[in-house]
Amino acid sequence: MVHQAALRDCPFYRLLGLEVLRFSEGTSEVRLRWHEGLANLSGSVHGGALMALGDVGTAFAIFSQLPARTALVTVDLTMSFLAASRGSDLVCRGRAVRVGRRLATGEGKIEDGGGTLVATCLGTFLLQDGEGVEGIRD
């Protein structure tokens, strides 16, 4: 199945340290392991890393409801940053809100290791027939 291998096969996901903990039935859990390379100038997790985690966590919730060779392209991603996080792994819990024929919408909630809600996101994705696709295109 293409989706299960996506994190292993995508260099950007490996660079960040993303790990899929679970994805099924319209939900997902994706972990971002803390490392100093994620820090901004104040020492908290950079907003760009949070955006990437939210994008992947939300997309995987949607992937869990799609045929294996379907590809997603992010059309829109809105993020609300609620708290700073330092020195802790983060988990995005994604949920598919609506999956149509061409577009899908999902939401994500990012929490730190202590259960603090760090950020929320809402994303819209274009669904594409991935026939012949060797991995997820984004």
Secondary structure, DSSP 4 states (H G I P E B T S, - for coil): -HHHHHHHH-HHHHHHTEEEEEEETTEEEEEE---GGGB-TTSSBPHHHHHHHHHHHHHHHHHTTS-TTEEEEEEEEEEEE-S---SS-EEEEEEEEEE-SSEEEEEEEEEETT--EEEEEEEEEEEEE-TT-SS---
